[in-house]
Amino acid sequence: MTQLIFFASGKYLFLTTKDHQTYIYDDTIKDIIQKLNPEIFFKINRKFIVNKNAVTEIIKHSSQKVELKLSPEPEVSTDVFISKPQIAECLGWLNS
């Protein structure tokens, strides 16, 4: 399974592939999530859609703050956190 990460930055949506290549993807994060298989992809916050196979580590800072380590790492210098309302659903998805 290909490891893909979609991330929004400014007005653009980017796609990072398992070979660490990043491309501009001509769609919106809102629209692309509806086209992807929900068993494989999850919108963890307003900027990131991740492939289950791209998650390498789950770091629970608290019950309300959960960070994901991804491979490949997105080309944005930011930690990747699951939004608070999505934590339970996302952790369930990761464990399924």
Disulfide bonds with the S-S distance in Angstrom:
none
